[in-house]
Amino acid sequence: MSGDIKFLLTEKEMPTHWYNIQADMPNLPDPPLHPGTMQPIGPQDLTPIFPMGLIMQEVSQDRWIEIPDEVRDILRLWRPSPLYRARRLEKALDTPARIFYKYEGVSPAGSHKLNTAVPQAYFNKKEGVKRLATETGAGQWGIALSQACNFFDMECTVYMVKVSYNQKPYRRSLMEIFGSNVIPSPSNQTDSGRKILQDFPDSPGSLGIAISEAVEDAAKREDTNYALGSVLNHVCLHQSIIGLEAKEQMAKAGYYPDVVIACCGGGSNFAGLAFPFAHDKLARDARVRLVAVEPISCPTLTRGEYQYDFGDVAGLAPIVKMYTLGAGFMPPGIHAGGLRYHGDSPLLSRLVKDGIVEAIGLGQTSVFNGAILFAKNEGIIPAPESAHAVQAAIQEALAAKEAGEARTILFNMSGHGLLDLPSYDLFLAGKLEDFPLPEEDLKVALKNLPRV
Ligand SMILES: *Cc1c(COP(=O)(O)O)cnc(C)c1O
């Protein structure tokens, strides 16, 4: 086994601009609608919860958007992130395929989410906002935004899904170390929270409920805005730095991927790695396959409907056209908390609808098997979310072996799993099961889509 395994860029080689796929899409997503009037919303409608700097990115059709120096200075703490060739895994699989992965677990937050938390805090700070409110499910986004607010000397309040608040105390500690106020959701701090508690006092909470609480908090206070860690166009934009770096690194390695793979919760780490390659596909007819991987228990892209739906439970956030399982969907307690949102990025949804991106679903037992095979060979413990991409890459490498093809595979290791060891324990004890979403549940979940 010889040849390089690490492909690094210097700080000077870090991208100066983000890539905006809206400039290249054959069809843009349909416009977001106001949840009250059901009419298309304009930039002005979003000003109670977002700063104009981010709203303009949300609607921009410029291909390249400059990364401000103040943002680059913080990103440089861990970027450019490394690209690895998984030579030991290739050998273990006895495959002719070349497996590369981009590693985002080197960020201080342990995942890709800090790539967008930093610019979001920056653009808010620049417009005089003193405090950000947000939600977090498993905790990664809450940690990233807490760190970013700390860097820019802003306050941060995190509504954390109650079941995670109780089950993942270390995630809460991390947010508190960086100075955030962490509130278990549903809470009695907001009308949306109080209403849920009245009807379901023992509610374990959900991302959709926590989003309602955070949006309400932000809309009611002049000094406060809302921040979302995935789904939105400006989040996908900020994450594009992953794929832009990866393209340079693949060039250094001397290969171009046949297939690019990432896991998909709201779609941001997938967008981050894959959209710069989608650029090649759309603008230059590159023959690269782009594969989004989701859990079979929350099969938004593979079994959901492409429809307008609410982004949150209380119906406070804009209604967007996306693949969705219905805003009231209660995902089973699978161990990839970051992949349990009922919807998906409207940009990614449109690309799936148009056949530019493929989607597949995996069960969590095969996902943990793949994660452990990867860890044993490469030494990194994947986050359970990222493990979906790992397992899909392994399947692709085995298919290449079957076909006798030396395919080049690139996947995103969106984060490390060092705060997810209880899930690994359960897997090792044989206590994890697969939960394919029953057809009946899917029908029920999809019954309450808004009529537009
Ligand atoms: C949040 C998270 C995800 C899922 O979110 P996307 O927006 O789909 O990227 C994936 N991996 C990790 C490590 C996460 O923290």
Ligand as a Chemical Component Dictionary entry (heavy atoms), coordinates in Angstrom:
data_LIG
# 
_chem_comp.id                   LIG 
_chem_comp.type                 NON-POLYMER 
_chem_comp.pdbx_formal_charge   0 
_chem_comp.three_letter_code    LIG 
# 
loop_
_chem_comp_atom.comp_id 
_chem_comp_atom.atom_id 
_chem_comp_atom.alt_atom_id 
_chem_comp_atom.type_symbol 
_chem_comp_atom.charge 
_chem_comp_atom.model_Cartn_x 
_chem_comp_atom.model_Cartn_y 
_chem_comp_atom.model_Cartn_z 
_chem_comp_atom.pdbx_ordinal 
LIG C1 C1 C 0 -26.502 17.939 11.407 1  
LIG C2 C2 C 0 -25.627 16.930 10.833 2  
LIG C3 C3 C 0 -25.938 16.284 9.624  3  
LIG C4 C4 C 0 -27.233 16.471 8.891  4  
LIG O1 O1 O 0 -27.516 17.766 8.459  5  
LIG P1 P1 P 0 -27.401 18.192 6.929  6  
LIG O2 O2 O 0 -27.945 19.574 6.914  7  
LIG O3 O3 O 0 -28.191 17.249 6.107  8  
LIG O4 O4 O 0 -25.973 18.159 6.597  9  
LIG C5 C5 C 0 -25.030 15.388 9.093  10 
LIG N1 N1 N 0 -23.868 15.107 9.719  11 
LIG C6 C6 C 0 -23.531 15.700 10.888 12 
LIG C7 C7 C 0 -22.235 15.334 11.541 13 
LIG C8 C8 C 0 -24.394 16.632 11.472 14 
LIG O5 O5 O 0 -24.048 17.222 12.622 15 
# 
loop_
_chem_comp_bond.comp_id 
_chem_comp_bond.atom_id_1 
_chem_comp_bond.atom_id_2 
_chem_comp_bond.value_order 
_chem_comp_bond.pdbx_ordinal 
LIG C1 C2 SING 1  
LIG C2 C3 SING 2  
LIG C2 C8 DOUB 3  
LIG C3 C4 SING 4  
LIG C3 C5 DOUB 5  
LIG C4 O1 SING 6  
LIG O1 P1 SING 7  
LIG P1 O2 DOUB 8  
LIG P1 O3 SING 9  
LIG P1 O4 SING 10 
LIG C5 N1 SING 11 
LIG N1 C6 DOUB 12 
LIG C6 C7 SING 13 
LIG C6 C8 SING 14 
LIG C8 O5 SING 15 
# 
